[in-house]
Amino acid sequence: MGIGNWELGMENGELLISHFSSLSQYCLDTLQFLSPSSPSSPISPSP
């Protein structure tokens, strides 16, 4: 186990984290788009 392996692992970790964050953002956008009860929806229940 050398420093090269550690650096490679860190690089892969950062890639994975950035990929996961963009994926979760995409899921959040899709959920907000699909769910009608989201606060950002133009249709709001009025009393």
RAHUQUI-V779803 format. One line per field, one symbol per residue. ss: DSSP state (a for helix, b for strand, c for the rest). psi: psi as a letter, one per 40 degrees, with the letter a starting at -180 (. if undefined). burial: + if it has 24 or more other C-alpha atoms within 12 Angstrom, else -. A space follows every 50 residues. Layout:
ss->???
psi->???
burial->???
This chain:
ss->ccaaaaaaaaaaaaaaaaaaaaaaaaaaaaaaaaccccccccccccc
psi->haddddddddddddddddddddddddddddddddheeidehdhhhh.
burial->-----------------------------------------------
